[in-house]
């Protein structure tokens, strides 16, 4: 039986210390801040990131270098026979495609890169599922296929507190941002599959929360067999505002009684483009193997 290492990146929300507890390896995502390179959870904490972001620093996302990935993979292959690498969704970063090319050229049959189009708490669940399969004796190829075949069995809905960072990143026009700010709109975005897309517009935080709760309940009923089946995970994420996140968690727990709700800070690679104050709700179908 092959010994399989599970690797993801810090967009999963899994910290370096949590990774050790889980038996998973986490590649820290690099950021350029005022032309200086930082690595998430290595020399850049959540607090430091938001301090720089809200302080008008020039913040941009980057991707792990081929050398950093090869160094990690080479080290792991001294102890493991195979590696499953689960990076953030290819629709949100070029890091996935770069890893595909590198694995195909240098590590064929040894490193299996999975583009199962997840991010944040749903990417975390994929890494945990992969580790469970590895522990159960599945090969890297079998794990990769299972994750790929179930890649659309999750959704994330994100309510923004501000349009400023979408405008700053050129993802909406200044005119649209100004109108949205004037009307005090709370956009709700969706990640299901490749990209971050517009889902709905709310006038109030309360309305935005209801939109997300309704959307997730609809996914459960129409995609995951209904509430009675219980065949799903409920997860929430947030950017920076822990107090608002804790309140949101209580509301989600009330909406889904009897279900454990996992909460993590939102991936910094996403937060870079949407800013602080965002709240997210995710649902992921339980993986059976």
Backbone torsions as a table, in degrees:
resi	resn	phi	psi	omega
1	UNK	NA	126.2	-178.5
2	UNK	-69.7	143.5	176.1
3	UNK	-92.5	120.2	-171.1
4	UNK	-113.2	127.0	174.6
5	UNK	-93.0	139.2	177.3
6	UNK	-107.3	124.9	-178.3
7	UNK	-126.2	136.5	172.4
8	UNK	-134.5	-170.5	175.3
9	UNK	-119.4	174.0	-172.4
10	UNK	-70.6	-8.0	173.1
11	UNK	-65.5	-16.7	177.9
12	UNK	-70.7	-15.2	-176.1
13	UNK	84.9	-3.7	177.8
14	UNK	-79.1	119.0	180.0
15	UNK	-78.5	167.9	179.6
16	UNK	-61.6	-39.6	-179.9
17	UNK	-70.2	-39.2	177.0
18	UNK	-64.9	-36.5	-179.6
19	UNK	-59.3	-41.2	179.5
20	UNK	-63.4	-40.1	179.0
21	UNK	-66.1	-37.4	-177.0
22	UNK	-83.3	-16.4	-175.7
23	UNK	77.4	28.1	-179.0
24	UNK	-117.7	150.2	178.7
25	UNK	-106.3	137.3	-174.2
26	UNK	-122.8	122.6	175.7
27	UNK	-83.5	121.0	178.9
28	UNK	-72.2	133.1	179.1
29	UNK	-79.3	136.4	178.9
30	UNK	-86.9	148.1	175.5
31	UNK	-130.7	145.3	171.2
32	UNK	-104.0	119.8	179.0
33	UNK	-124.7	112.3	-175.3
34	UNK	50.1	47.8	176.2
35	UNK	66.8	16.0	176.3
36	UNK	-116.1	137.5	-176.4
37	UNK	-88.2	133.9	176.3
38	UNK	-128.7	157.6	178.4
39	UNK	-124.7	126.3	-177.6
40	UNK	-56.8	130.1	176.1
41	UNK	68.1	9.9	173.9
42	UNK	-112.3	-63.8	174.3
43	UNK	-127.8	22.9	177.0
44	UNK	-143.3	109.2	178.2
45	UNK	-89.4	168.6	175.6
46	UNK	-56.7	-46.6	-177.6
47	UNK	-62.8	-43.7	179.4
48	UNK	-63.1	-39.8	179.8
49	UNK	-60.2	-50.5	-176.6
50	UNK	-70.3	-30.4	175.6
51	UNK	-62.4	-42.2	179.3
52	UNK	-73.0	-41.2	-178.4
53	UNK	-62.5	-47.6	-178.3
54	UNK	-78.1	-12.1	177.2
55	UNK	-91.1	16.3	176.8
56	UNK	67.1	22.3	173.1
57	UNK	-68.4	154.3	175.1
58	UNK	-81.7	104.8	-176.0
59	UNK	-111.8	128.6	176.6
60	UNK	-140.1	151.2	179.4
61	UNK	-86.7	156.6	176.6
62	UNK	-137.5	-170.1	178.3
63	UNK	-133.9	154.9	179.6
64	UNK	-57.9	141.0	179.3
65	UNK	-73.5	153.1	175.5
66	UNK	-54.9	-37.9	-178.8
67	UNK	-64.0	-40.5	-179.2
68	UNK	-67.0	-38.3	177.8
69	UNK	-68.4	-44.6	-179.1
70	UNK	-63.0	-38.5	178.7
71	UNK	-61.8	-45.0	179.0
72	UNK	-66.1	-48.3	-178.7
73	UNK	-60.2	-43.8	-179.5
74	UNK	-61.2	-40.9	-179.6
75	UNK	-66.0	-43.8	-179.1
76	UNK	-67.1	-34.5	-177.7
77	UNK	-72.8	-6.2	170.9
78	UNK	-74.6	-28.1	-177.4
79	UNK	-107.3	-29.5	-176.2
80	UNK	-113.3	157.7	177.4
81	UNK	-85.1	-34.2	-175.3
82	UNK	-143.2	161.6	179.7
83	UNK	-131.9	137.1	167.3
84	UNK	-109.7	121.2	-178.9
85	UNK	-111.4	122.5	-177.2
86	UNK	-115.9	90.0	178.2
87	UNK	-83.7	174.9	175.8
88	UNK	-63.0	161.1	-176.7
89	UNK	-50.6	137.7	177.4
90	UNK	-63.2	-21.7	178.7
91	UNK	-75.4	-12.3	-176.8
92	UNK	-113.4	-12.1	-178.2
93	UNK	-159.3	154.3	176.2
94	UNK	-84.3	-2.6	-175.4
95	UNK	-64.4	-31.9	-179.5
96	UNK	-65.9	-46.9	-179.5
97	UNK	-64.9	-38.1	177.8
98	UNK	-61.8	-41.7	179.7
99	UNK	-66.3	-38.8	176.6
100	UNK	-56.9	-49.0	-177.7
101	UNK	-63.3	-43.4	-178.5
102	UNK	-64.6	-44.6	-179.7
103	UNK	-64.3	-40.6	-178.5
104	UNK	-67.7	-34.6	-177.0
105	UNK	-82.3	-38.2	-170.0
106	UNK	-114.8	-20.5	-169.9
107	UNK	-133.5	33.3	-178.0
108	UNK	-58.9	129.8	-179.6
109	UNK	82.4	-4.4	-178.9
110	UNK	-116.2	-42.9	-179.5
111	UNK	-115.8	124.0	-179.7
112	UNK	-113.2	113.7	-179.8
113	UNK	-92.2	130.2	-176.7
114	UNK	-111.7	116.6	171.6
115	UNK	-97.5	82.7	178.5
116	UNK	-101.4	17.6	166.0
117	UNK	55.7	47.8	177.9
118	UNK	-115.7	164.3	177.4
119	UNK	-155.6	152.9	174.7
120	UNK	57.4	-131.8	-173.2
121	UNK	-62.8	-28.3	178.7
122	UNK	-76.5	-34.0	174.6
123	UNK	-66.6	-39.1	176.3
124	UNK	-58.3	-45.0	-178.7
125	UNK	-63.7	-37.3	177.5
126	UNK	-62.0	-41.3	179.8
127	UNK	-65.7	-41.0	178.5
128	UNK	-65.8	-41.8	177.1
129	UNK	-62.3	-42.1	-179.7
130	UNK	-62.4	-41.4	179.3
131	UNK	-63.8	-40.4	178.5
132	UNK	-63.1	-40.2	178.5
133	UNK	-67.9	-39.6	177.7
134	UNK	-62.0	-42.4	179.0
135	UNK	-65.5	-27.3	-179.6
136	UNK	-84.7	-1.3	174.6
137	UNK	100.7	6.8	178.1
138	UNK	-71.9	147.8	177.0
139	UNK	-79.5	165.5	178.9
140	UNK	-60.4	-39.3	179.8
141	UNK	-64.9	-42.3	179.9
142	UNK	-65.6	-41.6	178.6
143	UNK	-63.4	-45.7	-179.4
144	UNK	-60.1	-43.5	-179.8
145	UNK	-64.0	-42.9	-179.4
146	UNK	-63.2	-43.5	179.1
147	UNK	-66.4	-38.6	180.0
148	UNK	-68.8	-41.4	-177.8
149	UNK	-66.1	-23.7	-177.6
150	UNK	-108.6	18.6	-171.0
151	UNK	-63.8	-27.0	-178.1
152	UNK	-91.3	6.6	-175.9
153	UNK	-91.8	47.0	174.4
154	UNK	-160.2	159.7	174.5
155	UNK	-146.2	147.8	169.3
156	UNK	-126.5	134.1	174.2
157	UNK	-117.0	130.6	-174.8
158	UNK	-126.3	124.3	175.5
159	UNK	-99.4	124.3	-179.1
160	UNK	-87.3	148.0	175.3
161	UNK	-93.4	-21.9	-177.1
162	UNK	-147.7	151.0	175.8
163	UNK	-98.5	-2.0	-173.2
164	UNK	-56.6	-45.0	-173.0
165	UNK	-77.0	-29.2	172.6
166	UNK	-66.1	-39.4	177.7
167	UNK	-66.6	-45.1	-178.5
168	UNK	-60.1	-36.6	-179.6
169	UNK	-84.9	0.9	178.3
170	UNK	77.8	15.8	-177.7
171	UNK	-86.2	-17.0	167.5
172	UNK	-138.7	159.2	-178.1
173	UNK	-75.3	154.9	175.5
174	UNK	-56.6	-35.3	-179.8
175	UNK	-66.6	-43.0	179.0
176	UNK	-65.2	-39.1	179.3
177	UNK	-65.8	-41.5	-179.7
178	UNK	-64.7	-42.2	179.9
179	UNK	-66.1	-43.0	179.2
180	UNK	-63.2	-38.4	178.3
181	UNK	-68.1	-41.6	179.6
182	UNK	-62.0	-41.2	-179.6
183	UNK	-84.6	-1.5	-179.5
184	UNK	56.3	42.2	-179.7
185	UNK	-74.4	146.6	174.5
186	UNK	-116.2	91.3	-177.8
187	UNK	-64.2	140.8	172.5
188	UNK	-110.2	120.4	179.9
189	UNK	-103.6	162.4	-179.7
190	UNK	-132.7	139.1	167.9
191	UNK	-117.8	108.4	175.4
192	UNK	-143.4	101.9	-172.1
193	UNK	94.6	-136.4	-165.7
194	UNK	-75.8	-40.8	-164.1
195	UNK	-127.6	167.5	174.1
196	UNK	-89.1	113.3	-174.6
197	UNK	-122.3	155.7	173.4
198	UNK	-66.3	139.3	179.9
199	UNK	-120.1	-47.6	-179.2
200	UNK	-161.3	167.8	175.3
201	UNK	-121.1	131.1	177.8
202	UNK	-114.1	149.1	177.6
203	UNK	-89.0	-23.8	-177.7
204	UNK	-136.1	162.1	176.4
205	UNK	-61.1	-41.6	180.0
206	UNK	-60.5	-43.4	179.0
207	UNK	-65.4	-40.2	179.0
208	UNK	-62.7	-40.9	177.4
209	UNK	-62.7	-43.0	179.1
210	UNK	-63.4	-37.4	177.6
211	UNK	-61.2	-44.8	-179.2
212	UNK	-67.4	-43.0	179.1
213	UNK	-62.0	-43.1	179.2
214	UNK	-64.1	-40.8	-179.2
215	UNK	-63.6	-42.9	-179.6
216	UNK	-68.3	-41.6	177.4
217	UNK	-62.1	-36.5	177.1
218	UNK	-65.1	-42.3	176.9
219	UNK	-60.6	-43.8	-178.6
220	UNK	-62.0	-46.3	-177.3
221	UNK	-68.7	-40.4	-171.7
222	UNK	-97.0	-17.1	-176.8
223	UNK	-119.3	-28.6	-170.7
224	UNK	-119.0	20.9	171.2
225	UNK	86.0	5.4	175.8
226	UNK	92.5	163.8	-178.4
227	UNK	-59.5	-38.9	-174.7
228	UNK	-62.9	-33.3	-179.1
229	UNK	-67.5	-32.2	179.2
230	UNK	61.0	23.7	-171.7
231	UNK	-90.7	49.0	-174.6
232	UNK	-156.5	157.4	172.7
233	UNK	-106.4	140.3	173.7
234	UNK	-109.9	128.3	-176.9
235	UNK	-137.6	148.5	174.8
236	UNK	-128.5	157.1	178.1
237	UNK	-142.7	164.7	-176.3
238	UNK	-156.4	162.1	175.1
239	UNK	-119.0	108.1	167.8
240	UNK	78.2	-43.1	-172.8
241	UNK	-86.9	91.1	-175.2
242	UNK	-67.1	-37.3	-179.4
243	UNK	-61.7	-46.7	177.9
244	UNK	-63.9	-36.0	-179.7
245	UNK	-66.1	-41.8	178.9
246	UNK	-64.1	-37.3	177.1
247	UNK	-67.3	-41.5	177.9
248	UNK	-62.0	-39.8	179.3
249	UNK	-61.5	-40.5	177.8
250	UNK	-61.8	-40.7	-180.0
251	UNK	-67.1	-39.1	179.4
252	UNK	-68.2	-41.3	178.2
253	UNK	-62.2	-36.1	177.8
254	UNK	-68.9	-34.0	-179.1
255	UNK	-76.0	-24.4	-179.5
256	UNK	-127.6	67.5	-176.7
257	UNK	-60.3	139.5	178.3
258	UNK	87.2	-4.6	-179.8
259	UNK	-108.6	130.3	174.7
260	UNK	-68.1	133.9	-179.2
261	UNK	-113.4	116.6	178.2
262	UNK	-88.2	139.7	-179.2
263	UNK	-129.7	134.9	176.1
264	UNK	-139.7	155.0	167.6
265	UNK	-60.4	144.7	178.8
266	UNK	-67.2	145.6	177.5
267	UNK	-48.0	134.4	179.3
268	UNK	-65.4	-27.6	178.4
269	UNK	-66.2	-31.2	174.6
270	UNK	-82.5	-42.5	-178.2
271	UNK	-60.0	-31.0	178.1
272	UNK	-55.5	-32.9	-175.3
273	UNK	-99.3	-15.0	-177.4
274	UNK	-118.2	-14.7	174.1
275	UNK	82.1	179.4	-179.2
276	UNK	-74.5	165.8	174.4
277	UNK	85.1	3.3	-179.9
278	UNK	-81.4	147.7	174.6
279	UNK	-124.7	141.2	-178.3
280	UNK	-133.6	152.2	176.3
281	UNK	-132.8	130.9	-177.9
282	UNK	-128.5	152.1	173.2
283	UNK	-134.4	136.5	179.4
284	UNK	-134.0	130.2	177.4
285	UNK	-69.2	137.7	178.8
286	UNK	-64.5	137.3	-178.3
287	UNK	-91.8	128.0	179.8
288	UNK	-109.3	136.9	178.8
289	UNK	-148.3	NA	NA
